[in-house]
Amino acid sequence: WVSYDTLFEPSGLVGITVSLGGPAHRRDRAADSFGTGERLVSFVERRNLMAIHEDALDSGGERPLTDADGQPLPFWHVDNTAAPGGDGTWEQPFDTLAAAGAEAGTTGPGDVIIFHVGDGTTTNQTDGITLQDSQYFLAGGFDRTLGFGDCDCTLAELLDEGRPVMTDSDGDALRLADDNVTGGYDIVDAAQQGVSGDGIVGLAMFDVGIYDSGGSGIELTNSTGRFLFSGLTVTGNDGDFPVDDAGGGFNLLGIAGQVVIEDTLCSENGVNGGPLSRYDCIEIASAAAGDLDVPIRRARVLDNWGNGLELHLTGSGRMSALVEDSLFQRNSESAITLVNDVNSTGAARWELRGNGITDNGWSGVEVSKLLGTNTLQLLI
């Protein structure tokens, strides 16, 4: 028999009957309304992949992954080698990220979008993607454990894939909403920002590479909550802005809450040979109101045009920063610049612990604009 399956494609079966000591006895096929042979050759339409709890296999049942409210999480799939017109299921993925984006109206808040490696190029992925609130946007080979409701899950255990690649030929490649969780892919050659968000609440980003953007690698403005950047590589982004004090790698302005940068490489950002005092690898400025906590640990900030790290206390809140176990090397200006802006009325505590600071063009640590009556602490 030969059958066709939409997931496993054509398959065949050859049967051999061996009879010993008498004639073979076979069930009358007329009594079987749907015989074994017919079942084998019937067309099989498999529906979309449903992620289930691992414990459900042991208990003999299946129940889908759920969100914090106990609702099943919809999974959507994007693969640039898929045929056009797919519906986002495992068998018929979208062929473009735009088809899964907010503008298309197919996915919803809280959904999981799986970005498959496809052919490993940006083919069909040149318009980036706009996410909705609480969406997960993850590469198929993402290998960190994530919590979906009461389940800790790892996609890489299911999908053995490389890293997919995306870009945007005329804008920002990844456009964020509130509380997105994202990781496992590369953004290359975005015309403007690699990643952007304005007025958003919260973000968790893991193991993303952002290369050669025309603007910043990551730009967030006027945003609140906890922003976690872990395991990133942010390299070669121009950060080409018409104003001074802009981050080529990270440009995070008007932020209240917490910014965590860990295990991250930020290198070769800014326009080499461009104007002085314009570019920084990491630029973080607090909001006009509200406190900001900035832990930076195990970062490598290398070979940037401009400052390695620049922190601005700008408002009435308190900025607490701990920079530890990081390397600042060969940046064309200062390794670390700490700024108390003229109109600031808040307080700051900046602590530097266990860092390597070598071969930078200007100061190792620079503290500037010590004006006003607010309280500033620097611990080294």
Steps between C-alpha positions, in 0.01 A plus 500: 500500500607858442363794701554873512532697823527882509773479764691180417427510123472179289561169674449136407433170669566149377325211675598130500274225633659175615275200567615185678298179518185616327336764291520863611189632669413860424218711625233565240584848381133559422434490875754777558352833399847654489761230455863515598613542141265790445621667816859473381436663163260769619620861466612634839451871574693583815399810691730750663757398754361510853755546777406287800627450852773237522333363813185438296681230302583313818143521623357379170321825421564806292425857597630809325737757646306779660552861599475634856121499470487134396416575136671294224786688334463532122822414314571655158780404263703705250741343247633687199512179294127435545254544214322837489153516651566279803276522804777498762458137606790257532412345165432827317712773659487864406781576257554854633529651845266776390219243468533433874538866595249727668406670174385172343248430778565124504672455835385643831639627831676230697550268201825315428665569162764245400753640251654204315843510338368428149787542255700710747469825303282811517297389197134600560599653835585856391208682666573396858214437742280700738417308817192525719485513879634195688592311183789258488718534190750214501729321260425133443838406646467722809671303775409680819232373733187713503203488731163465327244502779614216728727331243873557447565431131794503258434527126843365408402161644231479233651689205863452398563819303754771434447873544248677276578846360280807452533862390299804397598673180340835583434516876545333840520121482338395831226728634415422860185512711451448875658201677640318197730200545731443207824330401714268292534679164707764319405844367723629220525820295182668625456836330427670831492340849551129540251495790271784609232578755337821618287521813515125560487310829755224557710275274706181524749446215738205483777394260420746221767624257455851361741598225562800274182702558486852358379629837541347844510130561227547763307820565243534779343832597263612777454146630447343842538161665773237497713471187726196490768461232689172537750336269477764224754586231459861387760583238564744216190718547546858383281682750514783248293772668487873429536580872771435754492234768346203324572132544612308196453166673238572770314833496266488800354842579236606752494166684352429845518161670795270438739434210708180528780435251691176552733267309486735203752614236464861383770576242594714201189720521492865389635648178876461506653843449168679561447807721621486858254474790228358279517124536502258792484124511248506786303817576246489784310805625247497784147631459387842619326327791546157651800301623735299279716203598776396256694177568758427229701183547742291294475734203773552240501854360772513235623713210208742487515848350409716800451412864463141607222572752324828577245532781287815538314604813242733347192528722374509855535128571791295627745316274683199644759334276729205565752420227699189582727234351497672160768601250522845340779507245614707201199733492594826325374725783452419871433148619225610742338845519262590783295814444289710736289702257452870567130472586530190715368517856528129579773297667746250357707212632747368243711200598779344294630164615753256352514648149784507249551847347789521252620684190208741467552831322396741778436431869448167662213647704363850439248679721357818350257787560518497879242775543209554736449387858406134438697216656739295288700196618776327308650180636792333328 
